Amino acid sequence: MSKYDNINTAGELLREVISNGLSTEQEDRNRAADIFGNSSVSDLAELANSKDEISGKWKADTFYFIAFNIWNWRDAVNFYNQHSNPATAEHERVVKKFSELNTRHERLKEANEALKEELKKMEGVFSDLGAAKHRILELENQHIDEIAKRDTEIMKLKAMLFDQMMKSA
C-alpha cells in the first residue's frame, strides 16, 4: 500500500512532495510514476514551468526532482528539452527563420532563372547585340548580388542553428 494512493493528479503529488518530501519506498515511487503517467503532457508541462511559490520552494524544481526519481534519465531530460529548456524556443525560432529564408532564396533563384530566359528572348529583339549583352550582365549581377546576400544570411543562420544544436547536445 502506497502513501500516495489517495492522490490522483500530478499537482496533488507535487504539493504532497513539497510538504512532506518524496518517499523512497518502491510502492510510493511506482504510484508516483502512475500518477505522472496518467497525467496529460500539457498538465505536466504546466507544472514543469510553474513559477508559483509554495511553501518557499519552486514547483518546477520539485517537479523535476520527482521526474528524475521516477523516470529514467533520458526521458526526464527529453521532457525538459521539449517543455522547459529556453534554448529549445530559440532553436525553433532559428529553424523557422532559416526555413523562411531558404524559401525566399529558392523563389529568388527561380525568378533569376525566369529573368535569364526572358533576357535570352530579348537578345533577339535588340538590334545592337553588344548593348543587349551589356544589359543582360547588369541584370544578372543585380540578381547575383541579391542571391549572394541571401546565401550569406542563410549561412549565418546555419551557423546559429549549429551553435544551438551544440549547446543543446
Backbone as CSV, one residue per row, in Angstrom:
resi,resn,N_x,N_y,N_z,CA_x,CA_y,CA_z,C_x,C_y,C_z
1,MET,0.846,-1.172,0.000,0.000,0.000,0.000,0.894,1.238,0.000
2,SER,0.598,2.156,-0.903,1.402,3.366,-1.062,0.784,4.516,-0.277
3,LYS,1.650,5.397,0.190,1.141,6.574,0.884,0.551,7.577,-0.108
4,TYR,0.745,7.336,-1.426,0.209,8.217,-2.461,-1.085,7.675,-3.089
5,ASP,-1.665,6.624,-2.504,-2.867,6.012,-3.078,-4.050,6.975,-3.163
6,ASN,-4.135,7.932,-2.251,-5.264,8.856,-2.263,-5.018,10.073,-3.160
7,ILE,-3.884,10.116,-3.835,-3.543,11.233,-4.724,-3.883,10.843,-6.157
8,ASN,-4.550,11.770,-6.874,-4.995,11.455,-8.232,-4.309,12.277,-9.321
9,THR,-3.806,13.452,-9.012,-3.214,14.309,-10.040,-1.766,14.620,-9.726
10,ALA,-1.042,15.003,-10.752,0.366,15.360,-10.577,0.496,16.601,-9.699
11,GLY,-0.448,17.536,-9.800,-0.411,18.729,-8.957,-0.546,18.383,-7.483
12,GLU,-1.446,17.447,-7.169,-1.601,16.997,-5.783,-0.327,16.307,-5.301
13,LEU,0.271,15.482,-6.153,1.521,14.810,-5.799,2.609,15.836,-5.536
14,LEU,2.668,16.858,-6.371,3.670,17.914,-6.206,3.499,18.596,-4.849
15,ARG,2.257,18.932,-4.486,2.014,19.569,-3.193,2.410,18.639,-2.040
16,GLU,2.117,17.356,-2.183,2.468,16.384,-1.155,3.988,16.288,-0.990
17,VAL,4.701,16.244,-2.101,6.168,16.131,-2.040,6.771,17.414,-1.476
18,ILE,6.213,18.566,-1.831,6.713,19.830,-1.268,6.501,19.842,0.243
19,SER,5.355,19.354,0.687,5.030,19.369,2.117,5.803,18.328,2.909
20,ASN,5.928,17.119,2.363,6.461,16.012,3.160,7.681,15.322,2.560
21,GLY,8.165,15.785,1.428,9.292,15.128,0.787,8.854,13.936,-0.043
22,LEU,9.752,13.460,-0.879,9.454,12.328,-1.748,9.806,11.034,-1.035
23,SER,8.859,10.142,-0.976,9.090,8.842,-0.357,9.974,7.999,-1.271
24,THR,10.921,7.302,-0.660,11.818,6.450,-1.452,11.351,4.998,-1.471
25,GLU,10.216,4.721,-0.840,9.666,3.361,-0.862,9.279,3.005,-2.294
26,GLN,9.561,1.775,-2.711,9.301,1.367,-4.085,7.823,1.487,-4.455
27,GLU,6.920,1.133,-3.567,5.492,1.233,-3.861,5.089,2.690,-4.099
28,ASP,5.671,3.587,-3.291,5.359,5.009,-3.426,5.924,5.568,-4.726
29,ARG,7.123,5.160,-5.084,7.710,5.610,-6.352,6.906,5.083,-7.537
30,ASN,6.438,3.839,-7.451,5.607,3.279,-8.517,4.297,4.043,-8.635
31,ARG,3.682,4.372,-7.491,2.424,5.130,-7.519,2.667,6.534,-8.092
32,ALA,3.790,7.163,-7.734,4.124,8.485,-8.277,4.292,8.390,-9.796
33,ALA,4.930,7.320,-10.259,5.099,7.132,-11.710,3.737,6.927,-12.378
34,ASP,2.826,6.206,-11.721,1.469,6.033,-12.268,0.741,7.371,-12.360
35,ILE,0.883,8.183,-11.328,0.210,9.493,-11.310,0.733,10.351,-12.460
36,PHE,2.049,10.421,-12.618,2.626,11.191,-13.730,2.212,10.574,-15.065
37,GLY,2.202,9.254,-15.143,1.853,8.567,-16.384,0.405,8.776,-16.794
38,ASN,-0.481,8.981,-15.824,-1.893,9.205,-16.125,-2.232,10.680,-16.306
39,SER,-1.257,11.551,-16.166,-1.470,12.993,-16.358,-1.208,13.351,-17.809
40,SER,-1.904,14.373,-18.279,-1.680,14.816,-19.663,-0.335,15.534,-19.754
41,VAL,0.254,15.481,-20.926,1.547,16.138,-21.146,1.418,17.638,-20.901
42,SER,0.294,18.228,-21.300,0.121,19.669,-21.095,0.067,20.012,-19.608
43,ASP,-0.578,19.166,-18.799,-0.602,19.405,-17.351,0.791,19.280,-16.760
44,LEU,1.536,18.267,-17.192,2.900,18.094,-16.698,3.791,19.264,-17.121
45,ALA,3.635,19.715,-18.362,4.439,20.843,-18.842,4.118,22.108,-18.054
46,GLU,2.841,22.294,-17.720,2.451,23.465,-16.920,3.112,23.417,-15.549
47,LEU,3.110,22.264,-14.921,3.766,22.118,-13.617,5.277,22.299,-13.738
48,ALA,5.850,21.787,-14.822,7.299,21.867,-15.017,7.773,23.303,-15.211
49,ASN,6.900,24.166,-15.678,7.282,25.553,-15.951,6.644,26.527,-14.984
50,SER,6.046,26.018,-13.931,5.347,26.869,-12.973,6.331,27.731,-12.203
51,LYS,5.967,28.982,-12.026,6.797,29.909,-11.265,6.129,30.279,-9.950
52,ASP,4.999,29.608,-9.622,4.323,29.877,-8.356,5.149,29.305,-7.222
53,GLU,5.221,30.064,-6.145,5.983,29.609,-4.997,5.029,29.002,-3.973
54,ILE,5.371,27.815,-3.506,4.561,27.148,-2.495,5.503,26.749,-1.370
55,SER,5.191,27.166,-0.188,5.988,26.807,0.994,7.461,27.144,0.813
56,GLY,7.755,28.202,0.106,9.143,28.627,-0.048,9.941,27.822,-1.064
57,LYS,9.304,26.921,-1.794,10.013,26.106,-2.796,9.353,26.297,-4.147
58,TRP,10.112,26.183,-5.199,9.582,26.330,-6.557,8.971,25.018,-7.019
59,LYS,7.771,25.101,-7.595,7.104,23.899,-8.087,7.897,23.242,-9.213
60,ALA,8.491,24.032,-10.086,9.244,23.458,-11.209,10.426,22.627,-10.703
61,ASP,11.142,23.127,-9.701,12.274,22.372,-9.154,11.798,21.047,-8.565
62,THR,10.697,21.099,-7.829,10.159,19.884,-7.230,9.654,18.929,-8.310
63,PHE,9.022,19.482,-9.345,8.542,18.645,-10.446,9.704,17.840,-11.029
64,TYR,10.811,18.509,-11.348,11.936,17.791,-11.955,12.633,16.875,-10.958
65,PHE,12.590,17.214,-9.677,13.118,16.310,-8.666,12.342,14.988,-8.709
66,ILE,11.008,15.101,-8.772,10.173,13.890,-8.862,10.437,13.159,-10.176
67,ALA,10.436,13.909,-11.267,10.604,13.302,-12.593,11.906,12.514,-12.685
68,PHE,12.996,13.083,-12.191,14.277,12.391,-12.278,14.348,11.199,-11.323
69,ASN,13.445,11.138,-10.350,13.403,9.986,-9.454,12.503,8.870,-9.949
70,ILE,11.513,9.195,-10.784,10.585,8.135,-11.211,10.750,7.758,-12.679
71,TRP,11.312,8.641,-13.496,11.549,8.352,-14.907,13.017,8.011,-15.088
72,ASN,13.320,7.347,-16.212,14.735,7.150,-16.478,15.330,8.493,-16.908
73,TRP,16.618,8.597,-16.795,17.302,9.874,-17.023,17.004,10.447,-18.403
74,ARG,17.049,9.613,-19.432,16.828,10.083,-20.809,15.427,10.666,-20.986
75,ASP,14.402,9.989,-20.427,13.034,10.505,-20.544,12.877,11.841,-19.831
76,ALA,13.474,11.964,-18.658,13.380,13.225,-17.912,14.085,14.356,-18.651
77,VAL,15.256,14.079,-19.217,15.988,15.105,-19.974,15.225,15.474,-21.240
78,ASN,14.684,14.496,-21.928,13.888,14.783,-23.133,12.673,15.647,-22.795
79,PHE,12.001,15.332,-21.681,10.853,16.144,-21.283,11.300,17.580,-21.007
80,TYR,12.414,17.728,-20.308,12.940,19.075,-20.033,13.241,19.806,-21.346
81,ASN,13.924,19.147,-22.252,14.294,19.795,-23.513,13.069,20.173,-24.343
82,GLN,12.035,19.365,-24.297,10.845,19.640,-25.099,9.920,20.664,-24.461
83,HIS,9.938,20.765,-23.135,8.921,21.582,-22.480,9.451,22.715,-21.609
84,SER,10.719,22.704,-21.241,11.210,23.729,-20.306,12.493,24.406,-20.751
85,ASN,13.261,23.787,-21.598,14.567,24.321,-21.969,14.399,25.616,-22.766
86,PRO,14.923,26.736,-22.266,14.775,28.002,-23.001,15.498,27.986,-24.354
87,ALA,16.505,27.159,-24.491,17.229,27.083,-25.770,16.371,26.441,-26.853
88,THR,15.385,25.626,-26.464,14.518,24.977,-27.445,13.704,26.008,-28.222
89,ALA,13.182,27.013,-27.531,12.407,28.056,-28.213,13.291,28.822,-29.189
90,GLU,14.510,29.138,-28.771,15.442,29.846,-29.657,15.797,28.974,-30.852
91,HIS,16.007,27.695,-30.609,16.313,26.761,-31.687,15.157,26.713,-32.695
92,GLU,13.931,26.631,-32.202,12.769,26.589,-33.089,12.639,27.891,-33.881
93,ARG,12.947,29.038,-33.237,12.884,30.326,-33.923,13.923,30.375,-35.044
94,VAL,15.124,29.901,-34.777,16.183,29.907,-35.789,15.825,28.973,-36.945
95,VAL,15.277,27.809,-36.635,14.873,26.867,-37.687,13.778,27.472,-38.552
96,LYS,12.803,28.141,-37.923,11.720,28.768,-38.677,12.261,29.871,-39.575
97,LYS,13.146,30.708,-39.034,13.738,31.799,-39.817,14.559,31.225,-40.974
98,PHE,15.297,30.165,-40.711,16.088,29.518,-41.755,15.179,29.008,-42.863
99,SER,14.068,28.386,-42.493,13.128,27.861,-43.478,12.539,28.985,-44.327
100,GLU,12.162,30.085,-43.677,11.614,31.229,-44.414,12.640,31.787,-45.397
101,LEU,13.874,31.949,-44.927,14.915,32.493,-45.802,15.244,31.538,-46.940
102,ASN,15.241,30.266,-46.643,15.514,29.283,-47.683,14.429,29.326,-48.755
103,THR,13.164,29.483,-48.336,12.060,29.593,-49.287,12.213,30.841,-50.147
104,ARG,12.530,31.971,-49.507,12.746,33.206,-50.272,13.926,33.057,-51.225
105,HIS,14.961,32.388,-50.770,16.140,32.161,-51.612,15.761,31.343,-52.857
106,GLU,14.969,30.295,-52.655,14.542,29.461,-53.783,13.695,30.271,-54.765
107,ARG,12.802,31.120,-54.224,11.994,31.964,-55.105,12.862,32.926,-55.906
108,LEU,13.887,33.476,-55.270,14.802,34.372,-55.982,15.561,33.633,-57.080
109,LYS,15.979,32.412,-56.771,16.668,31.632,-57.796,15.752,31.360,-58.980
110,GLU,14.486,31.010,-58.691,13.525,30.769,-59.768,13.280,32.036,-60.570
111,ALA,13.143,33.156,-59.875,12.936,34.436,-60.558,14.149,34.777,-61.407
112,ASN,15.318,34.470,-60.897,16.548,34.729,-61.646,16.586,33.882,-62.919
113,GLU,16.214,32.622,-62.806,16.189,31.752,-63.982,15.163,32.248,-64.999
114,ALA,13.990,32.649,-64.493,12.960,33.177,-65.398,13.450,34.450,-66.077
115,LEU,14.154,35.270,-65.327,14.695,36.508,-65.889,15.759,36.196,-66.949
116,LYS,16.565,35.210,-66.691,17.573,34.818,-67.684,16.899,34.378,-68.983
117,GLU,15.827,33.600,-68.851,15.099,33.148,-70.042,14.500,34.338,-70.787
118,GLU,13.919,35.255,-70.042,13.333,36.446,-70.659,14.405,37.281,-71.345
119,LEU,15.544,37.383,-70.695,16.627,38.160,-71.286,17.165,37.510,-72.560
120,LYS,17.180,36.184,-72.594,17.602,35.488,-73.816,16.658,35.804,-74.970
121,LYS,15.340,35.862,-74.654,14.362,36.215,-75.686,14.560,37.655,-76.161
122,MET,14.915,38.518,-75.206,15.087,39.930,-75.545,16.306,40.164,-76.439
123,GLU,17.297,39.288,-76.358,18.506,39.446,-77.170,18.166,39.536,-78.654
124,GLY,17.194,38.707,-79.068,16.805,38.712,-80.479,16.126,40.005,-80.894
125,VAL,15.497,40.692,-79.933,14.779,41.927,-80.228,15.749,43.090,-80.420
126,PHE,16.775,43.110,-79.643,17.733,44.218,-79.735,18.536,44.107,-81.033
127,SER,18.638,45.226,-81.708,19.433,45.208,-82.931,20.926,45.264,-82.606
128,ASP,21.244,45.916,-81.573,22.651,46.009,-81.193,22.952,44.923,-80.164
129,LEU,23.536,43.820,-80.591,23.795,42.678,-79.724,24.725,43.035,-78.570
130,GLY,25.662,43.891,-78.788,26.596,44.305,-77.720,25.872,45.013,-76.590
131,ALA,24.937,45.913,-76.925,24.181,46.631,-75.901,23.276,45.663,-75.127
132,ALA,22.686,44.715,-75.823,21.803,43.745,-75.175,22.585,42.874,-74.193
133,LYS,23.770,42.413,-74.607,24.588,41.596,-73.709,25.008,42.391,-72.471
134,HIS,25.330,43.655,-72.660,25.707,44.508,-71.533,24.549,44.614,-70.537
135,ARG,23.330,44.796,-71.041,22.136,44.889,-70.187,21.878,43.575,-69.460
136,ILE,22.075,42.461,-70.138,21.901,41.138,-69.525,22.861,40.975,-68.358
137,LEU,24.103,41.338,-68.547,25.090,41.212,-67.477,24.730,42.087,-66.286
138,GLU,24.242,43.288,-66.548,23.843,44.172,-65.443,22.720,43.536,-64.615
139,LEU,21.701,43.021,-65.300,20.568,42.420,-64.590,20.977,41.154,-63.837
140,GLU,21.808,40.332,-64.451,22.284,39.129,-63.772,23.087,39.495,-62.535
141,ASN,23.930,40.526,-62.636,24.729,40.947,-61.489,23.848,41.449,-60.350
142,GLN,22.751,42.140,-60.687,21.831,42.598,-59.646,21.232,41.406,-58.903
143,HIS,20.812,40.392,-59.649,20.215,39.216,-59.009,21.264,38.372,-58.302
144,ILE,22.449,38.316,-58.842,23.528,37.566,-58.182,23.840,38.211,-56.842
145,ASP,23.835,39.546,-56.785,24.071,40.244,-55.516,22.984,39.903,-54.501
146,GLU,21.718,39.877,-54.938,20.617,39.532,-54.035,20.756,38.093,-53.543
147,ILE,21.083,37.204,-54.447,21.249,35.794,-54.074,22.443,35.645,-53.132
148,ALA,23.522,36.364,-53.388,24.695,36.293,-52.520,24.354,36.789,-51.122
149,LYS,23.559,37.857,-51.036,23.134,38.355,-49.723,22.302,37.309,-49.002
150,ARG,21.383,36.674,-49.700,20.542,35.633,-49.081,21.400,34.436,-48.672
151,ASP,22.358,34.067,-49.554,23.247,32.944,-49.218,24.024,33.244,-47.944
152,THR,24.504,34.474,-47.820,25.246,34.878,-46.625,24.353,34.800,-45.398
153,GLU,23.130,35.282,-45.501,22.198,35.248,-44.379,21.854,33.806,-44.012
154,ILE,21.681,32.961,-45.017,21.387,31.544,-44.762,22.569,30.876,-44.071
155,MET,23.761,31.174,-44.495,24.946,30.582,-43.864,25.056,31.027,-42.401
156,LYS,24.748,32.305,-42.134,24.775,32.782,-40.749,23.756,32.020,-39.911
157,LEU,22.549,31.804,-40.450,21.516,31.081,-39.727,21.899,29.620,-39.522
158,LYS,22.559,29.032,-40.538,23.024,27.649,-40.373,24.040,27.579,-39.237
159,ALA,24.923,28.579,-39.156,25.917,28.613,-38.088,25.226,28.756,-36.733
160,MET,24.198,29.638,-36.659,23.452,29.806,-35.411,22.743,28.512,-35.038
161,LEU,22.165,27.839,-36.030,21.471,26.581,-35.793,22.454,25.531,-35.276
162,PHE,23.621,25.457,-35.892,24.640,24.517,-35.458,25.064,24.823,-34.028
163,ASP,25.290,26.108,-33.711,25.672,26.505,-32.366,24.597,26.104,-31.358
164,GLN,23.308,26.326,-31.701,22.206,25.961,-30.816,22.158,24.454,-30.616
165,MET,22.386,23.712,-31.705,22.348,22.250,-31.589,23.499,21.767,-30.693
166,MET,24.654,22.410,-30.792,25.790,22.023,-29.966,25.525,22.367,-28.504
167,LYS,24.880,23.497,-28.241,24.535,23.882,-26.869,23.515,22.909,-26.289
168,SER,22.563,22.473,-27.127,21.513,21.580,-26.660,22.045,20.182,-26.427
169,ALA,23.075,19.802,-27.147,23.621,18.444,-27.025,24.436,18.331,-25.815
